[in-house]
Amino acid sequence: MSVPLYQAKAEFFRMLGHPVRIRVLELLQDGPLPVRDLLTAIEVESSGLSQHLAVLRRSGIVTSTRNGSTVVYELAGGDVAALLQAARRILTEVLAGQNELLAELRDAEVVAR
């Protein structure tokens, strides 16, 4: 029996639902990086990063290649970068809306005094 599309999407977003994974994807937007560079940029234990990279690799949104003892990760396709950019735009709009609401509340508080 196949999984409904909405359920598959929910599982995909759950897989993305960790700050370390999002940070890895953001860093990889600029191109492939070795694990040592990811460790330098993200304050997390080596074993923790390894687990997050494995989740991303199993999901198919990042790929890895080994060159000697160095493992390099990269985004599997441009759609991941587009998704992160869309998320940034959505968050910008949401936060702008919240700031407008906050300003209205503050104005209403001043008038009520």
Secondary structure as UniProt FT lines:
FT   HELIX           5..16
FT   HELIX           19..28
FT   TURN            29..30
FT   STRAND          33..34
FT   HELIX           35..41
FT   HELIX           46..59
FT   STRAND          62..67
FT   TURN            68..69
FT   STRAND          70..75
FT   HELIX           78..112
//
